[in-house]
């Protein structure tokens, strides 16, 4: 059963709520919760890569492609070895009609065996 709290109090509750929203395909609301979570000073720094990645995915799935690309770039600055983020960046740019920008990222994702 999915649990949607009215007012999540802790960073963990916000994270779980964002995950549940994403799984329920409410990507707009999930992005909103994740944006708030990134601003929360109580969030442990070690949890931020997961938050950034899910935010980029939520933007992508809600067709906010420029935001998805920006979020993927930001996440890659903190986690440069995450090949899934490279793929997400390439797909975001490709879907936005920016094929020339997407190509290097898609080639890198293909080299990593993701495509």
Backbone torsions as a table, in degrees:
resi	resn	phi	psi	omega
1	UNK	NA	135.2	179.3
2	UNK	-83.0	135.6	-178.4
3	UNK	-113.7	118.6	177.8
4	UNK	-114.8	101.1	-179.0
5	UNK	-69.3	148.9	177.4
6	UNK	-72.2	-42.7	-179.4
7	UNK	-139.8	85.6	178.4
8	UNK	-61.6	136.4	-173.9
9	UNK	-99.4	-43.5	-174.7
10	UNK	-97.9	159.2	175.1
11	UNK	-57.0	-37.4	178.8
12	UNK	-62.9	-43.7	178.3
13	UNK	-62.2	-39.6	177.4
14	UNK	-63.7	-43.2	179.5
15	UNK	-61.3	-48.3	179.7
16	UNK	-61.9	-39.7	178.8
17	UNK	-63.7	-44.0	178.8
18	UNK	-61.6	-42.2	177.2
19	UNK	-61.0	-43.8	180.0
20	UNK	-65.3	-40.9	177.2
21	UNK	-62.3	-43.5	179.1
22	UNK	-61.5	-47.1	179.4
23	UNK	-62.1	-31.8	178.4
24	UNK	-83.5	4.8	178.7
25	UNK	66.8	24.8	172.4
26	UNK	-96.7	71.3	-173.1
27	UNK	-68.2	-31.9	178.2
28	UNK	-63.8	-48.0	-179.6
29	UNK	-68.8	-38.4	177.6
30	UNK	-59.4	-43.2	178.8
31	UNK	-62.7	-40.6	179.1
32	UNK	-60.8	-45.6	179.8
33	UNK	-65.5	-41.0	-179.5
34	UNK	-67.6	-38.4	176.0
35	UNK	-60.0	-43.8	178.1
36	UNK	-63.4	-40.7	-179.5
37	UNK	-63.1	-38.2	178.5
38	UNK	-65.7	-23.1	178.9
39	UNK	-89.0	-8.9	-176.2
40	UNK	-77.1	117.2	-178.7
41	UNK	-67.9	-14.1	-179.6
42	UNK	-83.5	-8.0	-177.8
43	UNK	-73.8	123.5	177.9
44	UNK	-61.9	137.3	-177.5
45	UNK	-55.5	-34.7	-179.9
46	UNK	-63.8	-21.0	-179.8
47	UNK	-87.7	-13.4	-173.7
48	UNK	-64.8	-35.8	177.6
49	UNK	-58.0	-40.5	178.4
50	UNK	-65.3	-40.1	-179.9
51	UNK	-64.8	-46.7	-179.2
52	UNK	-62.6	-41.5	-179.6
53	UNK	-65.0	-46.1	-179.8
54	UNK	-65.2	-34.4	177.2
55	UNK	-63.5	-45.3	178.0
56	UNK	-60.5	-41.1	178.4
57	UNK	-65.2	-40.7	179.2
58	UNK	-64.4	-42.3	176.4
59	UNK	-61.6	-44.6	-179.4
60	UNK	-60.1	-48.3	-176.6
61	UNK	-71.7	-17.6	175.3
62	UNK	-99.3	13.4	175.3
63	UNK	62.3	27.1	172.0
64	UNK	-97.2	76.4	-165.8
65	UNK	-70.0	-37.5	176.8
66	UNK	-64.5	-41.9	177.2
67	UNK	-65.4	-38.5	178.8
68	UNK	-61.9	-44.6	179.8
69	UNK	-64.3	-44.6	178.7
70	UNK	-62.1	-43.3	-179.6
71	UNK	-66.5	-38.4	177.9
72	UNK	-65.5	-42.0	177.4
73	UNK	-61.1	-44.8	179.3
74	UNK	-61.4	-44.9	179.7
75	UNK	-63.7	-38.5	179.5
76	UNK	-67.1	-28.9	176.0
77	UNK	-62.7	-33.1	-178.2
78	UNK	-92.9	-20.4	-176.3
79	UNK	-142.0	68.4	-171.7
80	UNK	-64.1	-18.9	-179.6
81	UNK	-88.2	2.8	-177.3
82	UNK	-82.4	97.5	-176.9
83	UNK	-68.5	-26.0	176.6
84	UNK	-62.9	-38.8	177.7
85	UNK	-64.8	-35.4	176.4
86	UNK	-62.0	-45.5	177.6
87	UNK	-61.8	-45.4	-179.7
88	UNK	-60.9	-41.1	177.0
89	UNK	-62.9	-47.5	179.1
90	UNK	-60.6	-44.9	-179.5
91	UNK	-67.1	-36.7	178.2
92	UNK	-63.3	-46.3	179.2
93	UNK	-65.6	-42.2	179.2
94	UNK	-60.9	-47.3	-178.7
95	UNK	-66.2	-27.1	178.1
96	UNK	-82.7	1.2	178.5
97	UNK	83.7	18.5	-178.3
98	UNK	-107.8	61.6	-172.1
99	UNK	-59.1	-42.8	-178.0
100	UNK	-62.3	-39.1	177.7
101	UNK	-71.1	-32.1	-176.0
102	UNK	-74.0	-33.1	-171.8
103	UNK	-52.3	-49.8	-178.6
104	UNK	-61.3	-36.1	-179.5
105	UNK	-71.1	-39.3	178.9
106	UNK	-68.6	-36.9	176.1
107	UNK	-64.1	-40.5	178.9
108	UNK	-65.6	-41.2	177.7
109	UNK	-63.9	-38.7	178.0
110	UNK	-65.2	-41.0	178.7
111	UNK	-63.5	-29.9	178.0
112	UNK	-82.8	-2.2	177.8
113	UNK	83.2	18.9	-179.0
114	UNK	-89.9	-15.3	179.9
115	UNK	-118.9	NA	NA
